[in-house]
Amino acid sequence: MSKHCRWLFRGTIVTVVVFVACLGLGAGRSSAGPKTAPHCITPTGVDLNERYGVSETIIAPFCANLNSGRPWTVSNGWFMSPTFTAMPAGFEPAGETPIEDFIAKLIGVKYVVDPGTTKEKTYMFGNDDDLGIFDDGVTVVANLVSLGTLKPLSVGDHVVDSYLLLSAMHCDGFGDVVADNCLPAGETLFSIVGFTVTPGHN
């Protein structure tokens, strides 16, 4: 092989190696995708994303930050007794246990984002098989966090009001005081949470 041909051959090999290396780097970047949303951890150390199988950012009084461009949802947990240890006079349960009664009477949840402003938006999600339920044998929690996802918001401060929609009065089974242990029929304001949207997807 001539000297000229040997240099041409070496140059071709270098070019191919560099090309393949660049392809590898490009593939690594393109397959990375968006980072996983930070999980919402309660003050007692419970990971709400893991508990209820939610991948979106969860907004709660103790999880009040959302990255821009990300869908999100809201944690609204209703705590009940595993059984009806007590109930108000005249209350008619729609199931043998408080959780059965809650599921039977829950119509859905309504979210009002930035209420009273020009940016106000309303979302409604019906009750379905995705209702998050946790039962440790002592307390049963029904969380509406998995019923629906809300659209990304602009950078800045926001507020979300959550309303529970029930077909009839529901009681938690812990006591017999309507004001403390029951949710009325119709639309009930359940929580008001302020939070902040920050730039970026990390």
C-alpha positions in Angstrom: 0.0 0.0 0.0 1.4 3.4 -0.9 2.1 6.1 1.6 -0.8 8.2 0.3 -3.2 5.3 0.5 -2.1 4.5 4.1 -2.8 8.1 5.2 -6.2 8.1 3.4 -7.1 4.8 5.1 -6.1 6.1 8.6 -8.1 9.3 8.0 -11.2 7.3 7.1 -10.9 5.2 10.3 -10.6 8.4 12.4 -13.7 9.9 10.7 -15.8 6.8 11.3 -14.7 6.5 15.0 -15.6 10.2 15.6 -18.9 9.8 13.8 -19.9 6.8 15.8 -18.9 8.5 19.1 -21.0 11.5 18.2 -23.9 9.3 17.5 -23.5 7.7 20.9 -23.5 11.0 22.6 -26.6 12.2 20.7 -28.5 9.0 21.6 -27.7 9.4 25.2 -29.0 13.0 25.3 -32.2 12.2 23.3 -33.1 9.2 25.4 -32.7 11.1 28.7 -36.1 12.8 28.5 -37.6 15.0 31.3 -36.5 14.3 34.8 -39.0 12.6 37.2 -41.1 15.1 39.1 -40.0 15.5 42.8 -42.1 13.4 45.1 -44.4 14.9 47.8 -43.4 13.8 51.2 -45.7 14.5 54.2 -44.4 15.8 57.5 -44.6 12.3 58.8 -42.4 10.9 56.0 -45.0 9.4 53.7 -44.2 9.5 50.0 -47.6 10.4 48.5 -46.5 9.7 45.0 -45.5 6.1 45.9 -48.5 5.5 48.1 -51.1 6.4 45.5 -49.1 5.6 42.3 -49.0 9.1 41.0 -46.1 10.3 38.7 -47.2 14.0 38.4 -46.2 16.7 40.9 -48.5 16.7 43.9 -49.6 20.0 45.4 -50.3 20.0 49.2 -49.8 22.5 52.0 -46.5 20.8 52.7 -45.6 20.4 49.0 -46.1 23.9 47.6 -43.7 24.1 44.6 -44.3 23.2 41.0 -41.9 23.4 38.1 -43.2 25.1 35.0 -44.3 23.0 32.1 -45.3 20.1 34.4 -48.8 18.6 34.9 -49.9 18.4 38.5 -52.6 17.2 40.9 -53.7 18.0 44.4 -53.7 15.9 47.6 -57.0 15.8 49.4 -57.1 13.0 52.0 -60.3 12.1 53.9 -59.6 9.9 57.0 -62.1 7.3 58.1 -62.5 4.5 60.7 -62.3 0.9 59.2 -65.7 0.4 60.7 -68.7 2.5 61.9 -67.7 2.7 65.6 -70.1 5.6 65.9 -72.5 7.6 63.7 -74.9 10.5 64.1 -78.6 9.7 64.7 -80.5 9.5 61.4 -77.4 8.9 59.3 -78.0 6.4 56.5 -74.8 4.7 55.3 -74.7 3.4 51.8 -72.2 0.6 52.7 -71.2 -1.6 55.6 -68.0 0.5 56.2 -67.2 4.2 56.0 -65.0 3.7 52.9 -67.8 1.8 51.2 -70.2 4.6 52.1 -67.7 7.3 50.8 -67.1 5.5 47.5 -70.9 5.1 47.0 -71.6 8.7 47.6 -68.6 10.4 46.1 -69.5 12.1 42.7 -66.1 13.6 42.1 -63.9 16.5 42.8 -63.8 20.1 41.5 -60.6 22.2 41.4 -60.8 26.0 41.0 -57.3 27.4 40.1 -56.6 31.0 40.9 -60.2 31.8 42.0 -61.5 35.3 41.6 -58.7 36.3 39.1 -58.6 36.7 35.4 -56.7 33.4 35.3 -59.4 31.4 37.0 -59.9 27.9 35.6 -62.2 25.1 36.8 -61.5 21.4 36.4 -63.9 18.6 37.4 -63.1 14.9 37.7 -65.6 12.1 38.4 -65.2 9.3 40.8 -63.8 6.1 39.2 -61.6 3.1 39.9 -58.5 5.4 40.3 -59.5 6.7 43.7 -56.5 6.4 46.0 -57.2 4.3 49.1 -54.8 3.4 51.9 -55.8 1.1 54.8 -53.4 0.2 57.6 -56.1 -1.5 59.7 -56.4 1.5 62.1 -57.3 4.3 59.7 -58.6 4.3 56.1 -57.6 7.2 53.9 -59.3 8.1 50.6 -57.3 10.5 48.5 -58.6 12.2 45.4 -55.1 12.8 44.2 -55.3 10.2 41.5 -58.6 11.2 39.9 -57.3 13.7 37.5 -54.3 15.8 36.3 -54.3 19.6 35.8 -52.5 21.5 33.1 -49.2 23.3 33.6 -49.3 26.9 34.9 -47.4 30.1 34.3 -44.4 31.0 36.6 -45.5 32.7 39.8 -47.8 32.3 42.8 -51.1 30.4 42.4 -54.0 29.1 44.5 -56.1 26.0 44.1 -59.5 25.4 45.9 -60.7 21.8 46.1 -64.3 20.9 46.4 -65.7 17.4 47.2 -69.0 16.5 45.4 -71.2 14.1 47.3 -74.7 12.7 46.5 -75.6 12.4 50.2 -74.1 13.0 53.6 -71.1 10.8 54.5 -69.7 10.2 57.9 -66.2 8.9 58.8 -67.3 6.4 61.5 -65.1 7.9 64.2 -67.8 9.9 66.0 -71.4 11.1 66.0 -70.9 14.8 65.6 -72.0 15.9 62.2 -69.9 19.1 62.2 -66.8 17.1 63.0 -67.3 13.7 61.5 -69.4 14.2 58.4 -69.4 15.7 54.9 -72.7 17.1 53.7 -74.4 16.3 50.4 -73.6 18.6 47.5 -70.4 20.7 47.0 -68.1 21.2 50.0 -64.9 23.3 50.0 -62.4 20.9 51.3 -59.0 22.7 51.0 -57.4 25.9 49.8 -53.7 25.6 48.9 -51.3 28.3 47.8 -48.2 27.3 45.8 -45.5 28.6 43.6 -44.5 27.7 40.0 -40.8 28.1 39.3 -39.0 28.1 35.9 -37.6 24.8 34.6 -38.4 21.2 34.4 -36.0 19.8 37.1 
